[in-house]
Amino acid sequence: VLDGFAGSGIMGFECLSRGAKHVSAVAKELNHAKKIQANCQQLGIHPAAYQLRHRLLEQVLKGNNPYNEPFSLVYLDPPYGFTHWQTVLKHLLQSHWVTANTAILLEHGRTEPILTHWLQAHTTNEPTHPLQPTIERTLTTAIPSIIVTGKQIGRAHV
């Protein structure tokens, strides 16, 4: 699991509790990173199971995947007003951290042109990358939309 905007780390902890082998989490804010580290220690989570990086997601995606295998789930829930979707999606696709079987969950503002960003990021990618820009579900409501790409992992409840 890749948690691109870890915040409190709760999504990664939840994934581990439900059977994920490992979580790679990214926390831009130092206070978030410190809190996640403290929670990992308090919960007795082995450091190899929860890798935390205190950097911008864009920087992390340019580097190497710490687990040397594609993620089965990528969860991206940035802070309100996040404006770097195209860059993040481009780096995600170019990183080879995902495959056609990766489920990518994005939470974004209702007015964010996320489909445009996704298609633009995909068209600038290497032609041999196996991930196709398939949108299985998009919910546009008063709350942020959720887009699932790749394999379906369950029903969205709003």
MINU-915215 format. One line per 8 residues: number of its first residue (from 1); their letters; for each residue x, y, z of C-alpha. Coordinates in Angstrom, 1 decimal, decimal comma. Each point is the difference from the previous one (the first is absolute). Layout:
// MINU-915215
NUM) A) X Y Z; ...
//
This chain:
// MINU-915215
1) VLDGFAGS) 0,0 0,0 0,0; 1,2 3,5 -0,8; -1,6 2,7 2,1; 1,1 3,2 -1,8; -1,2 2,5 2,5; 0,2 -1,9 3,3; -1,1 2,7 2,3; -0,7 -1,9 3,2
9) GIMGFECL) 1,0 -3,3 -1,6; -3,4 -1,5 0,8; -0,6 -1,4 -3,5; 3,3 -1,8 0,0; -0,7 -1,4 3,5; -3,4 -1,2 -1,1; 1,4 -1,7 -3,1; 2,5 -1,8 2,1
17) SRGAKHVS) -2,7 -1,1 2,4; -1,9 -1,4 -2,9; 2,9 -2,1 -1,4; 2,2 2,3 -2,1; 3,6 -1,3 -0,1; 1,4 3,5 0,3; -0,7 3,7 -0,3; 2,1 2,7 -1,5
25) AVAKELNH) -1,2 3,3 1,4; 0,9 3,6 -0,9; -0,4 2,9 2,4; 1,1 3,4 -1,0; -0,5 1,6 3,4; 2,6 -0,8 2,7; -2,6 0,0 2,8; -2,0 -2,6 -2,0
33) AKKIQANC) 3,1 -2,2 -0,6; 0,9 0,1 3,7; -3,6 -0,9 1,1; -0,1 -2,9 -2,5; 3,4 -1,3 1,3; -1,3 0,2 3,6; -3,2 -1,8 -1,0; 2,0 -2,7 -1,7
41) QQLGIHPA) 2,1 -0,6 3,1; -3,1 0,1 2,3; -1,8 -2,5 -2,3; 3,1 -2,3 -0,2; 0,2 0,2 -3,8; 3,3 -1,3 -1,4; 1,9 2,7 -1,9; 0,2 -2,2 -3,1
49) AYQLRHRL) -3,9 -0,1 -0,1; -0,4 3,7 0,1; 2,5 2,1 -1,8; -0,5 3,8 0,5; 1,6 2,7 -2,1; 0,0 3,6 1,0; 0,0 1,7 -3,4; -2,3 1,3 -2,7
57) LEQVLKGN) -1,8 -2,8 -1,8; 1,4 1,2 -3,4; 3,5 -0,4 1,3; -0,6 -3,5 1,4; -1,6 -1,2 -3,3; 3,2 1,0 -1,9; 2,0 -2,4 2,2; 0,0 -3,7 0,5
65) NPYNEPFS) -2,8 -2,0 1,4; 1,2 -1,3 3,4; -1,7 -3,4 -0,5; 1,2 -0,6 -3,6; -3,4 -1,1 -1,1; -3,1 1,8 -1,3; -2,6 1,1 2,5; -3,4 -1,7 -0,1
73) LVYLDPPY) -1,7 3,1 1,5; 0,9 3,7 -0,2; -1,9 2,4 2,2; 0,2 3,7 -0,7; -1,9 2,4 2,3; 1,8 3,3 -0,1; -0,7 3,1 2,1; -2,9 2,3 -1,2
81) GFTHWQTV) 1,0 2,1 -3,0; 2,7 -2,3 -1,3; 1,0 1,2 -3,5; 2,7 -2,4 -1,1; -2,0 -2,9 -1,3; 1,5 -0,1 -3,5; 3,5 -0,1 1,4; -0,8 -2,7 2,6
89) LKHLLQSH) -1,9 -2,2 -2,5; 2,8 0,4 -2,6; 2,7 -1,0 2,5; -2,2 -2,9 1,3; -0,3 -1,4 -3,5; 3,6 0,5 -0,9; 1,2 -1,5 3,3; -1,1 -3,5 -1,0
97) WVTANTAI) -1,4 -0,3 3,6; -3,3 -1,0 -1,5; -1,3 -2,5 -2,5; -3,3 -0,6 -1,7; -1,1 -1,9 3,1; 0,7 2,8 2,4; -3,1 1,7 1,6; 0,5 3,7 0,2
105) LLEHGRTE) -2,4 1,9 2,3; 0,1 3,8 -0,3; -1,9 2,5 2,0; -0,3 3,4 -1,6; -2,1 3,1 -0,1; -3,2 -0,1 -1,9; 1,1 2,6 -2,5; 3,5 -1,5 -0,6
113) PILTHWLQ) 0,4 -1,3 -3,6; 1,5 -3,2 1,1; -0,9 -2,0 -3,1; 1,8 2,6 -2,1; 3,1 -0,3 2,2; -0,1 -3,8 -0,1; -0,2 -0,1 -3,8; 2,7 2,7 -0,4
121) AHTTNEPT) 2,3 -1,9 2,4; -0,6 -3,2 -1,8; 0,7 1,4 -3,5; 3,4 1,4 1,2; 1,0 -3,5 1,3; 2,2 -2,5 -1,7; -2,1 -2,0 -2,5; 1,1 -3,3 1,4
129) HPLQPTIE) -1,6 0,6 3,5; -2,8 -2,6 0,6; -2,3 2,3 1,9; -2,9 1,2 -2,2; -2,1 3,1 0,9; -3,1 -2,0 1,1; -2,4 1,8 2,2; -2,3 -2,6 1,7
137) RTLTTAIP) -2,0 2,3 2,2; -0,2 3,7 0,7; -2,4 1,5 2,5; -0,7 3,7 -0,2; -2,0 1,1 3,0; 0,2 2,8 2,5; 3,0 -1,8 1,5; 3,2 -0,7 -1,8
145) SIIVTGKQ) -0,1 -2,4 -2,9; 1,6 -3,4 0,3; 1,5 -1,6 -3,1; 1,0 -3,6 -0,2; 2,3 -1,2 -2,8; 1,4 -3,4 -0,6; -1,7 -2,8 1,7; -3,2 0,4 2,0
153) IGRAHV) 0,6 -0,4 3,7; -3,5 0,5 1,3; -3,1 2,2 -0,1; 0,2 3,7 0,9; -2,5 1,2 2,5; -1,0 3,6 0,2
//
